[in-house]
Amino acid sequence: MSDDFGMRVSVLASSSSGNSTYIETPEHKVLVDAGLSGKKIKEAMASIGRDIKDVDSLFVTHEHTDHSHGVGVLARRYGLQVYANKKTWQAMAHTVGKIPDDQIHFFEANKTKSFGDLDVESFSVSHDAADPQFYEFHHDDKAFVVLTDTGYVSDRMAGQIRDAEAYLFECNHDTEMLRMGEYPWPLKQRILSDQGHLSNEEGANALMDVMGLRTKKIYLGHLSQHNNMKELAHLTVASMMKEQGLGVDHDFKILDTDPAVADPLFTV
């Protein structure tokens, strides 16, 4: 393997039931979230030819179980260094169990930490969790953004994540499927609120605001298994972008994610 292969990414799983993304550079192998069991994350990594034992760090976005379910198990079993802000640590303490103190690290929102050849920038989002934040990863002037749980994308957020080479971006629901579906009305209100989730249309509009000439790959993530479909999310985003004259499938690719099948590794 070359010593200078850049930054590689695989979306191991993304849906309303569980989320985890793998990122590697020549010096680091990290995860963003562990919303599946430790066993399933291990299997997902094996499917892309990687070993969970080689991961050194885990960045947690918020305490909801579809992002934190496997945090405790992975930290204890494989000695991962775990990063989250203080309120998130407090909120997930009762679910992740005891983690050795030397593996617990506070990473507050709207800060940047450097890990050798990997710089990680955190940014606040609008979601109904204790203190939710997501991350932008930088290596060799290339950037990859993870943003899968927010009710809207503010001007501040957009400014922080603009013109990255690749995005994992939320398209949680089709608004009509959600409104007509069987969820109780309070849950529908929560999802549709400014502290809920982006719809396909909202995701497309936010993406068109933040993407730039450097953007080459867009992964549509965190799809609801009850209120969305891959084909519908993809068609909605692609159609809206084409209507604005953007070069879908020419200048950049729109790609799907899956609840249980890891996407192949790609180089950012």
N, C-alpha and C positions, 0 to 999 in steps of 0.2 A: 504493500500500500504506500502511495506517495505520502511524503511528509507534509505536503501542502495541497490537500484535497478540498479545502474550503470548509464551508458549513453545510452539513447534511441534515435533513429533517424527514421524519415519518410521523404522520398522524396515526397513532396506534389505535385509537378509538375516539369517536366523537358523536355524541347524541345526548338527548335529555336523560339517558340512563347511565352514562359513564363516559369520562373523558380522560385522555392521556396522550401526550405528544413527546416524541423523542428527538433530541437535537444533539449533534456531535460536531466537534472541531478536532483538529489534531491533538489538542491537549485535554479536552473535556468531553464527557458524555453525560447528558442531563435529561431529566424529565420535567415537563410542565404538567402538574396535576397527576393524581393517581386515583381516579374515580371508579376503578374496577378492583377486583380482588387482586392480591399479589400474584396468585397463580395465573390469572388471565393476562396480566401485564407481562409476566415472564414468558408466557406462550406467544403473545403478540410480538415481543422483541425477538424471540427465536424465529418467528416467521419471516423476519427481515434480515436474519443472519446476525443478530446481535445478542449479547448475553447480559441479563440484568445485573450480574455480578460486577460488570465493568462500569456501571453508572455511578457517578460520584455525588451528584446533587439533584435535589428535587425542589422545584419552585411551585408553591401552592397559591392559587388565585383567590380562593375563598373556602369557607367551611362546608358548603353544601355537599352532601355525600356523593353526588355524581362527579365531584372533583377531589374528594378527600378520602374516600372509602378505604383505599389501600395504603394510605400514608404511613400509618403506624407499623403495619406489618413489614413494608419495604424498608423503613428506617431501621427497625430492630434486626431484621434478618440480614440485610446487606450493608449496614453501616452508612446509609446515605446521609449527607448533610442536607438538612431541610430548611428552606427559607420561606418565610411568610411574615406579614406584619403582625404587630403585637395583638391587635384586636382579633385577627383571624386565629392566631395561636390560642387565645383565650376561648374563642367560640368553638373550636374543634377539639379542645382538650379532653372532653368527656367521651369523644368517639374514637380518637386515634390512640388513646392509651398512653402509657409511659414511654417516653423517648429519652435516651441518655442526654444529659444537659449539654455535652460537648457537640451534639449533633443538631441542636436547636439554634437557629439564627433569625434575628429580627431583620426584616427587609421592608422598610416603610415605603409608602406610596410616593410616587413622583421623585424617586431617587435612582441613581445609577451605581451599580457595583461592578467592579472589574475582576475577572477571574482569568488572569493570564491572557490567552488569546480570545476570550469571550467577554464582552461587555453586556450587562443585562440592565435594561431600563424598565422600571415599574411605572404604571400610571393608573390612577383611580378611574373607576367606572360607576355607572348608576344602576345598582342592582340591590335586591332586598337581602343583603347579607351584612355581617358586622362591619367590614371595611374592605369591600372587594377591590382587587387590583389585577391587572393583567400585565403582560411583559412584551418587550421588544428586545430581540437578541441581535447583537452586532458582532460581526467577524470580518476582518479585511474589507471594510467599507461596504459590506453587504448586510441587509437587515431582514429579519423575519419577525412578523407580528402575530401574536395570539390574542384574539379578542372574541370570546364566545358567550358572554353573559352580560348584557347591558340593555337597559330600556331605551336608550338613545345614545347617539354619539355627539358629544358637545364640541364646540369649536376648539376648546382646549385639548380634548382628546385627539381630534382630527389633526391638530397642529403637531402633536407629539409623534404620530404614527404615519405621517404623510410620506408617500413615495418610497415605500419599502419594496424590496425585490419580490417578497412573497408574503401572503397573508393566510391565516386560518381565521375565518370571519363568520360570525353568527348569522344564520338564516333559520331561525327557530321554527317559525310556523307560517302557514298560509292563513291570512286573517279570516277568510270565509270558512275554512275548515274548522278553525278554532271557534268561531261564533256559532256555527251550526252543530258542533260536536257535543259530546256527552259530559264534558267537564262541568262541575258546578259553577254557577255564575261568579262567586267570589274568586275562584281560581282563574277564570277567564279574565276577570278584571285585573288580577295581579300580573298575569302574563302580558296583557296589553298596556300596562301602566309604564310610566317613565322609569320605574325600578324593576321592570320585568325583562322581556326579551325582544330582540329585533325580529320583525316579520321578514319574509322574503323581500318585499318591496323596500322596507326600511333598510335592510342589509344592502340591497343593491344601491340605493341612494347614498348611503354612507360610504360604500366602497368607491363610488364614482367621485365622491368628494376627496377621498384620501389617496387613491391610487395615482401613479404618475408614470412618466416615461420609463422608469426603471422597473416597474412592476411587470413580472413575467408569469407568476402563478398565484391563483386565488383558490383556496380550498373553502368550500361552503360547509360550515360546521354546526354542531349542536342542534341538528334537526330533531324536532319532536316526532316521536314514533306514533303519536296519535293525531297530530294536527299538521302533518307535512309529508311530502314524499320527495325522494331524491330528484326524480324527473321533473317535478313541479318546481322545486327550488331552482334547479339548474336552468330550466326554461324561462322562468320569471326573470332571474338575474341576467341571463344572456340576452333576452329580448329587450329589456330595459336599456342595457348597455349598447346594443346595436342601434336602438332608436336614437341614441345620442351620438352615433357615428364612431363608437369605439371599436377597435380591431379585435373583437373576440375571435379566438382561435388563430389569429395572425400575430398580433403584437403581444398577446398574453393568453394563457389558458385558464379556463374555469374548470375546477376539478371537484369531484364528490368525495365525501368521507363516509365511513360506515361505523355502526355501533360495535361490530365484532371482527372486522377484517382490516388489518393494518394496511395503510397506503405504502407503496414501495418507497424506499429512500430516494430523495431527490437532492441535488446540490443547489443551494440557493444562489 
